């Protein structure tokens, strides 16, 4: 039986930007964690304008091996937390902002049913954009951050995204050079930084959702996995350039 009191508490703490509770003893398996995530999402989307898409996490080859069977994992993105490039966030918008540069897929047609592959989803993707994932870890205890089921229940800390307006059809992602600059200092320059083919990320998200009776809808955005380890940002201006996908910037503080 799903603990709806706990789901309400998680939702309230998320809205208030309070640290997550240690709930590992209430999550016996990943199925329970996803059921909790879905229940929390049903509460949060009323505050955040509905569901705008999904993120994938732990989808590099090394993470899949290390965290199996918990990886890859999927979390919700909310409409009011989708921001265009050049977004400016006032100080205090996040309790603990953590950032990842990622390719963002925008779905062109509904993707329904299980057993999706890069080949089946590619014609249904409207295009790919450069962007950042925004996460708020909210000073969560290390024990929570080290427990995969708890992280899934807490929506993998997603707090939205920043997306560029330049769109490309399916590209050779291995040729894309990702360059991240923070307050004028280059912090990443790497070719083939994506953890996997973005179409494979979309197919994986679709398959995980299908097991939960959900599907990707036209217009949904899918964060396809980070190009570098996540890093905390106290303030500053960040940009990411991804070759043909263009450049995306935002400022915090």
C-alpha positions in Angstrom: 0.0 0.0 0.0 1.4 3.3 -1.1 2.0 5.7 1.8 0.1 8.8 0.6 0.9 10.7 3.8 4.6 10.4 2.9 3.9 11.4 -0.7 2.2 14.6 0.6 5.1 15.3 2.9 7.6 14.9 0.0 5.5 17.2 -2.2 5.3 19.9 0.5 9.0 19.7 1.2 9.7 20.0 -2.5 7.6 23.2 -2.8 9.2 24.6 0.4 12.7 23.7 -0.8 13.3 21.8 2.4 15.8 18.9 2.7 14.5 15.4 1.8 13.8 12.9 4.6 15.6 9.6 4.9 12.8 7.3 3.6 14.9 4.3 2.6 13.1 2.0 5.0 9.8 2.7 3.3 11.0 1.9 -0.2 11.5 -1.9 -0.4 12.1 -1.8 -4.2 12.3 0.4 -7.3 8.6 -0.3 -8.2 7.6 1.3 -4.9 9.9 4.2 -5.5 8.3 4.9 -8.9 4.8 4.6 -7.4 5.9 7.2 -4.9 7.4 9.4 -7.5 4.1 9.2 -9.6 2.0 10.0 -6.5 4.2 13.0 -5.7 4.0 14.2 -9.3 0.2 14.1 -9.2 0.4 16.6 -6.4 3.2 18.8 -7.7 1.9 19.2 -11.2 -1.0 21.2 -9.8 1.6 23.8 -8.5 3.9 23.6 -11.5 1.6 23.7 -14.5 1.5 20.0 -15.5 4.1 17.6 -16.8 6.4 18.8 -19.6 8.4 15.7 -20.1 11.0 13.5 -18.4 14.7 13.2 -17.5 16.9 10.1 -17.8 19.6 9.5 -15.2 22.4 7.0 -14.7 22.5 6.2 -18.4 26.3 6.0 -19.1 27.6 2.5 -19.6 29.6 2.7 -16.4 26.6 3.8 -14.4 24.3 1.2 -15.9 26.8 -1.5 -14.9 27.4 -0.1 -11.4 23.7 0.7 -10.5 21.9 -2.2 -12.2 19.1 -3.0 -11.9 18.2 0.5 -10.8 19.7 2.2 -13.8 18.8 4.0 -16.0 16.2 5.9 -14.1 13.5 8.4 -15.1 12.0 11.5 -13.4 9.4 14.1 -14.2 9.9 17.6 -15.6 7.2 20.3 -14.9 5.9 22.9 -17.3 6.6 25.9 -15.1 10.2 24.8 -14.7 11.0 24.9 -18.5 13.0 28.0 -19.3 14.3 29.5 -22.5 18.0 30.3 -23.0 19.1 33.6 -21.3 16.9 32.8 -18.3 17.9 34.7 -15.2 17.1 33.2 -11.8 17.2 35.5 -8.7 19.3 34.4 -5.7 17.4 32.0 -3.6 15.5 30.4 -6.5 17.2 27.1 -5.4 18.3 25.8 -2.1 21.2 23.9 -3.7 21.4 24.3 -7.4 23.2 21.5 -9.3 23.6 21.7 -13.0 24.2 19.3 -15.9 24.7 20.1 -19.6 22.5 17.8 -21.7 21.0 17.3 -25.2 17.2 17.8 -25.0 14.9 15.9 -27.3 11.5 17.3 -28.2 8.9 14.7 -29.0 7.0 15.3 -32.3 4.4 12.5 -32.1 3.2 10.3 -29.2 5.4 7.3 -28.4 3.3 4.5 -27.1 3.9 0.9 -26.1 6.9 -1.1 -24.9 10.0 -2.4 -26.7 10.9 0.9 -28.3 14.3 1.2 -30.0 16.3 4.2 -31.4 15.0 3.1 -34.8 11.3 3.2 -33.7 11.5 6.5 -31.8 13.7 8.5 -34.2 10.9 9.3 -36.7 8.8 10.5 -33.8 11.3 13.0 -32.4 10.8 16.6 -33.7 14.4 17.6 -33.0 17.3 18.0 -30.6 18.3 21.1 -28.6 21.3 22.0 -26.4 20.4 22.7 -22.8 21.0 22.4 -19.1 19.3 20.3 -16.5 18.6 22.2 -13.3 18.5 20.1 -10.1 17.9 21.2 -6.5 19.4 18.7 -4.0 18.1 20.8 -1.1 20.9 19.8 1.2 19.7 16.2 1.2 21.5 13.9 3.7 24.3 11.8 2.1 22.4 8.6 3.1 19.5 9.7 0.8 21.8 10.7 -2.0 23.4 7.2 -1.9 20.1 5.3 -2.0 18.8 4.8 -5.6 15.2 4.1 -4.7 15.1 7.2 -2.5 16.6 9.3 -5.3 13.9 8.0 -7.7 11.1 8.8 -5.2 12.5 12.3 -4.9 12.3 12.7 -8.7 16.1 12.5 -9.0 16.1 16.1 -7.7 15.0 17.6 -11.1 14.0 21.3 -10.9 13.6 22.0 -14.6 15.7 22.8 -17.6 17.0 25.6 -19.8 16.6 24.9 -23.5 18.0 26.5 -26.6 15.8 27.6 -29.5 18.1 26.1 -32.2 16.8 22.7 -33.2 18.4 20.0 -35.4 17.1 16.7 -36.7 18.9 13.5 -35.7 22.6 14.3 -35.8 25.9 12.4 -35.3 26.0 13.0 -31.6 29.6 11.6 -31.4 30.9 14.5 -33.4 29.4 17.2 -31.2 31.9 19.1 -29.1 30.4 20.2 -25.7 31.9 23.4 -24.3 30.8 24.7 -20.9 31.8 28.1 -19.7 31.1 29.5 -16.2 31.7 33.2 -15.6 34.2 33.3 -18.5 36.1 30.2 -17.4 36.0 27.1 -19.5 35.1 24.1 -17.4 34.5 21.5 -20.1 35.6 21.0 -23.7 34.9 17.5 -24.9 33.8 15.8 -28.1 31.4 12.8 -27.8 30.5 13.7 -24.3 26.9 12.4 -24.4 26.5 9.2 -22.3 24.7 7.4 -25.1 22.9 8.1 -28.3 20.0 10.6 -27.5 17.5 8.4 -29.5 18.5 5.5 -27.2 17.8 7.7 -24.2 14.4 8.6 -25.6 13.6 4.9 -26.2 14.7 3.9 -22.7 12.5 6.6 -21.2 9.6 5.4 -23.3 10.1 1.8 -22.2 10.3 2.7 -18.5 7.2 4.8 -18.8 5.3 2.0 -20.6 5.9 -0.3 -17.7 4.1 2.3 -15.5 1.2 2.8 -17.9 2.5 6.1 -19.2 3.9 7.3 -22.5 5.8 10.2 -24.1 3.5 12.7 -25.7 3.9 15.2 -28.6 5.7 18.2 -27.2 7.3 16.4 -24.3 10.9 17.3 -23.6 13.4 14.6 -22.7 16.7 15.3 -21.0 19.0 12.7 -22.5 21.8 12.5 -19.9 24.6 14.6 -18.6 27.8 15.3 -20.6 29.9 15.8 -17.4 29.6 15.1 -13.7 26.9 17.3 -12.0 28.3 20.4 -10.4 26.9 22.9 -7.8 26.4 26.5 -8.7 26.2 29.2 -6.0 25.9 32.1 -8.6 27.1 33.2 -12.0 26.5 33.0 -15.7 26.8 29.6 -17.5 26.8 28.7 -21.1 27.0 25.5 -23.0 27.8 25.2 -26.7 27.0 21.9 -28.5 28.2 22.3 -32.1 25.3 22.3 -34.5 22.8 22.4 -31.6 24.0 25.9 -30.8 24.5 27.7 -27.5 22.4 28.0 -24.3 23.0 30.4 -21.4 21.5 31.3 -18.0 22.4 33.3 -15.0 21.8 32.7 -11.3 22.1 35.1 -8.4 
